[in-house]
C-alpha cells in the first residue's frame, strides 16, 4: 500500500466530508513541486511527492501533512523556513540536514521529513523543543509516519 491508497482508504472507511473532515488543495503540477524542492534544497521521497502532486497538502480531522498550499500553515516551504529561523533565534539545534517540516508537534516541536536527496529513502523524526530541538523519535519512512499519525486516534486497522 502507498500513501495515496492509504488516505483514500481512510476517506472511505470514515466517510469523511470534504472541507469539513478532509481538506486539501488539489492537484499540483510537477513544475511547482520541483520549484519547492529547489527552494528547500531537497528531493521529496516518492510517497510524499505523490501525496503533494495529488492533494497539495492534507488535513484529516485534526492531523495534517504540509505540502503546497496558499495557506502558510499548510505550506511546507513557509513552515520549514519559519522553523529554521525560529530555531536559530531560540538557540535550538538546527533541523536535520535535508529536513522539511511536515507538521507541528502539540507538545512543542516539529515532525520533520529527512529526505535523502535522491528521492528513494526517507525518515521522519520528531524534534522536541524541550530537548533543545533534538530528535526523540523516528519512523523508518514517510508512509510509516503517515500510517501512525493518521491512525493513532482511530481504530481503523
Helices and strands as residue ranges (DSSP letters): H 3-14, E 22-24, H 30-40, H 46-55, E 58-60, E 63-65, G 72-74, H 76-90, E 99-104, E 109-115, E 122-128, G 129-131, E 134-139, H 142-151
